[in-house]
């Protein structure tokens, strides 16, 4: 790197990234409180060349055209679903993410949700706290001997499989873009076998034009068994109205979601408000605020991996 690069960080990151960039002669603007509608103007006014984001805004064609000084964008996360990758390519902007920094965290969150749903953990806690001692109404269901279908075998899907391997379950994995997995604790199958045999289905796929509303009435109707559905990928992959419909019918016997179609839900919006009220009316639904990949450990690992990728892209040996 022949000249000092100006870098804007618009989301909260571990300080190891900030200090690492500064120690390698980057001019860093750390502004996690900046409003989304102010970012493009700041980039233009300061001739920012590097941008670090998480999910504060969507980077579209207009953004890249306006912010012509950008050379690279680094996203603290496992995907690029809030970035128009084609627009970035046309603008000549290099995209980087933090790859598998939070895969273990998401894997553990998936198992926590599954175990909590199958043991009625939250329901029974709330009842006991209210003075209700209902043993029969909280009889659990063991995982051993059940079939778990994993859809998507990227870093997080693989982490879930690894963590499931000690539970005595039959693991089936489907990935549209991968095949011939080397792992011995799972069976690679087609999607229709996942739907035919699974007692639990866990989603670990990116959001794109192919996967939006991937789980809908048609998908659920093809599932043979009553099943637990887990979504720790992106909210819009699941049609929530379909989930509600099949929770009512009993086809879905548990629903765990770390993600929702709109994040955070807008309680002034009738759809979002009614959606949450309806989901909260089921004792076999567990929701968390997109924290699956957001642990103390992953917070640091995300920044460490971003720093490595940024330095590698700029052909810099770490100071």
N, C-alpha and C positions, 0 to 999 in steps of 0.2 A: 504494500500500500504506500504510494508515493506521497499522498497528502492526507491530512487529518480528515476523517469522515465525521459528519454530524449525524448523531443518532437520537431519535425521539422514542421514548418509552412511554406508552399511554395507559398501561395497566400496571397493577401492583405485581412486582416480581421480587424474587429473593435478591438481596443486596449483592450476592456473589456475582450476578450478571452485571450489575452497575459497576462494581469495583473492578471486575475483570475487564470490562470494556475500557474504563478510564486508564487502567494500568497498561493497556495496550494502545494508548494514544488516541482513542476515540473521544470526540467531543460529545458528551452525553447530556441530553435534556431529559431528566426523569420527572414526568408529569402525570402520575396516575389519576389525578383529580381533573384533568382536562376534559371538557365536555366534548362529546363526539362531533358536534357540529362546528367545533373550533379547530379540529385537527388538521384538515386540509389546508386551511389558511395559514396555520403555523408552519406547516411543511413548506409551503410556497414562500413565505416571508423569510424563513431561515435557511432556505436551500438544503433541507434535510435529505440525507442520502440513504439512511437506514431507519427502518421503523420496526418497533417491537410491539406486538399487540397480543391480546388474548381474544376477547369476544365483544369488545366495546362497540365496534361498528362493522358494517359490511363494506368491503373494498370492491367497488364495481368499476365499470369502464370509465365513467365520469371522474371517479376519484383518481385513477391512474393517469388519465389525460391531464387533469389539473395539476397533479403532483409529479411533474415531469422530472424533478431532480432525484426522485427515488431510484436507488440502485437495487436494493434488496428489502424484503419484508420477512421478519422472523415471527412466527406465531407460537406462543406458549400453549401448546395443546397437541392433540393426536391427529388432527385433521386440518383441512383447509375449507371447511364448509361455509365460513363467513368471508371467503375471498373468491372472487371471480378469477379462476386460474387462467382461463383463456385470455382475459383482458390483461392480466399481469404479463403473460407471455408476449402479447402484442406490444406491450409497453417496454419489453426488455427488462422486466423486474424479476430478479431471482427470488423464489419463495423457499422458505425453510420452516420446519416445525420442530417440535421436541420429541418426535418419534415415540419411543416406548417408555418415556420417563414416568408415566402414570399408569402403566399397564398393570403392575402389581396392585396398585391402589384400587383400580376398577375391578380387578379380579376378586379382591377381598370384599369389596362392597357388594358384588354380585352374590357371593356366598352368604354374606350377612343377611341380605334381603331374602334369599331363598330359605335359609334356616329360620329366620324370623317368621316368614309366612307359613312354613310347614309346621312350626311348633306353636303358632298363635301367640308368639312372644309379646307383641305390643298389645293385642287384645286382652290377654290374661293379666298383663301388668296393669292396664287401665282399670280392669274389673277389680282386681285385688286392692288397688289404691282407693277404689270407691266402696270397699267393704263387701264386694261380691266374691264368693268362694265357689267357683263353677268349674270343677274338675272335668266332668264329662263334656261340657260345652267347649273345652279347650284341649280335647284329646288330639295329639299331634299325629303327623304322618312321617315315617322315617324315609330317608333318602335311599338307603341301601336297597339295591335291586331295581331301582327306578331307572328309566331311560331319559337322559338329558340330551336335547338337541341344541347344538351351538350353531348359530347362523353367523358366519363371518369368522375367519381364522387369521386375523391380523394379530397384532401384539396383544390386544385385550382378550380376544377370543382364546388365544393360546394360553394366556395367564389363567383364565377361568378353567380351562381343561386341566392345567397342572394342579390347580388347587382342589379340583373335584376328584382327582385321581385316588385319594385316600378314603373316599366315602362309599366305595363298593357300588358305584353306579355304572351303567352302560352309557358311554359317551359317543354320540353320533355328531359328526361335523360336516357342514356343507359350506363351501365357499365358491361362488360363481367364477372367481378369477384365479383360484389356486387348486392344485391337485397333487397327489402323490406325497402326502405328508409323511414325514419320517417318524413321527411320534407313535409309540407302541400302545399307549393307553387310550386310544380312541379308534373309531372306525369312520373312514371317509365315505360319505354317501351322497346321493342326490337329494334334492329338496323334498321330493315326494316321500322318501323314506323317513325323513325327519318328521313330516306331517303325519305319517301313518303310525309311527312307533313311539313318539315322545310323550312323556308325562310332564316334562318341563321343557320350555323353549326359551332360550336366552339370545338376545339380539346384540351383535357386535359388528355392525356394518356402518359405513359412512352414509350421510344424507346426500343424495343426488337425484337427478330426474328419474332414475330407475327405482330408487328405494323410497321415495316419498309415498306415504300411505301403503307401504309394503304389506303391513299387517292390516287387513281389512276384512269385510264380511266373507269374501271369497277364500282368503287365506284360512280364516278360522273354521269355516265350514269344511275345509279339507283335512283338518286335524281330527284324527280318529278318537283319541282319548280326551276326557276332561283333563285340562292341563293348566299348569302355572306358566304365566307369561312374564318375562323379565326384559325390561328395556333400559339398558345403560349405554345407549349409543346416542341417538338424537330423537327429540320428541316427535318430529313430524314423520318419522318412519312408521309410527303407529297411528291409525285412525282411532282416536279416543272414543268416538261415538260407537264404533264397532265393539271396542272393549267393553264399554258400559252395557251394550246390548247382550253380550255373551256372559258378562258377570251376572246379569239378571237371570239368564237362562240356566246358569250353572255349568256351561261348557268351559268357561275360564274359572278355575277354582282358586286362583290367586293371581294378583297383578302387582308387580313391583316395578316402579319407575323412578329413576334418578333424573329423568328429563321429561319436559312437557312441550307441547307445540309452541307455546309462547312463554318465554322466560325473562323475568318473572311473570306469572299470570297477572293480567290487568283486571283488578277487582272492580273497576268501573265499566268493564266490558261484560255485557250480559252473557255471552258465550263462555268466556273464561270463568266467570263467577258461578254459573250453573254447572259447568264441567267439574269444578272443584267440589262444589256442594254435593253433587251426585257421587263422585268418587269417594268422598269422605263418609258417605252413608254406608259404605261396604266395610265390614270388619276384616275382609280378606284383601284389602288394598293397602299398599305401603308406598308412600311418596317421600322423596328427599330432594333438596334444592340443588341438583347438579353438583354434588360434592364427591361423587364416586372417585374421581381422579385427583381430588384436592386434599391431600394429606400433608402432614408436616414434612414427611420425607419427599413426597413428589414435588412439593413446592420448591425445594432446593434442587432436586434432580432436573426439573424442567429448565431452570435457569442455567444449570451446569451444561446441559446438552445444547441449549441455544447458544451459549458462549462458544462451545467447541465448534458448532456448525458455522457460526459467524466468522470465527477466526480462520477456519479451514477455507471458507469461501474466499476470504481475502488474502489467503496464502500467508498467514501470520503465525509464527511459532509463539505459543503462549508465554507471556512474560512471567 
